[in-house]
Amino acid sequence: MKFKYSEYQDSDGAKIYRPLVPIVFKYKSKFIQTTAIVDSGADYNILPIEMAGVLEIKLDTKSKKKFHGAGSNSFNVYPSTVKIEHMLRQGGFRTINWQTQVYFAESQPAILLGHSGFLERFKITLDGMKRELEICVQ
């Protein structure tokens, strides 16, 4: 599967490109269809805490951890107590499904697909010159 990078403008109006993929997160009968950033610098899959409510996943507040992001900013996360189904879809290809635990983050609006739970499962090629991402199932 190949996906074109998404184009954005930074605060100065300059164009920037991000490797985003369309993805569905599902737990039992609840699901969220969205996009996520493929982040080679993220250790885990991280979702905004609001998504736990939509998916009706109870959080174990005793398991709260502190993660550090770019620029050493810190934020609180809660590990999912269950595995969440992930689905990558693209016309002409079979859907790629897998289940993994995620972390739900406070004050973190971006959805990140990191090493544990995503990158470790696939051969991923980020082609900055072509501004595209390729995902291969081995």
C-alpha positions, 0 to 999 in steps of 0.5 A, spaced: 500 500 500 502 506 498 499 513 501 501 520 499 504 525 504 498 530 507 500 537 505 499 542 511 502 549 512 506 551 518 505 557 522 509 561 517 505 559 511 510 554 509 508 548 506 510 541 510 508 534 509 506 529 513 506 521 512 499 520 514 495 514 513 487 513 513 486 508 519 480 505 523 480 503 530 475 498 533 473 495 540 467 491 540 462 494 536 465 501 536 469 504 531 473 511 529 475 512 522 481 517 522 488 519 520 494 517 524 501 520 523 507 514 522 512 516 527 518 513 527 520 517 533 514 514 537 515 508 541 508 506 542 501 507 538 498 514 542 491 516 541 488 522 544 484 520 551 477 522 548 478 516 543 477 511 549 471 514 551 468 514 544 470 506 544 468 505 551 474 503 554 475 504 561 482 507 563 486 504 569 488 511 572 493 507 577 497 505 571 498 513 569 505 514 566 509 520 563 511 520 556 516 525 553 515 528 546 519 532 541 522 538 545 522 534 552 515 536 553 512 531 557 504 528 557 500 523 561 498 517 558 494 511 560 495 504 557 489 501 554 487 495 558 485 491 552 487 490 545 484 495 540 483 493 533 487 497 527 485 497 520 488 500 514 484 500 508 486 502 501 482 501 494 484 495 490 488 492 496 486 487 502 485 490 509 490 490 513 488 488 520 491 487 527 490 488 534 495 491 539 495 495 546 495 503 545 496 509 550 491 514 551 494 521 552 492 527 555 493 533 552 495 530 545 491 531 539 495 527 534 494 520 533 501 517 532 503 510 530 510 508 533 514 502 533 511 498 538 504 496 535 505 498 528 512 499 525 515 493 528 509 489 524 511 491 517 516 493 512 515 501 512 518 505 507 518 513 507 520 516 501 521 524 502 523 526 495 516 522 492 512 524 499 509 518 499 509 512 504 509 504 503 507 499 507 508 492 506 506 486 509 511 481 510 
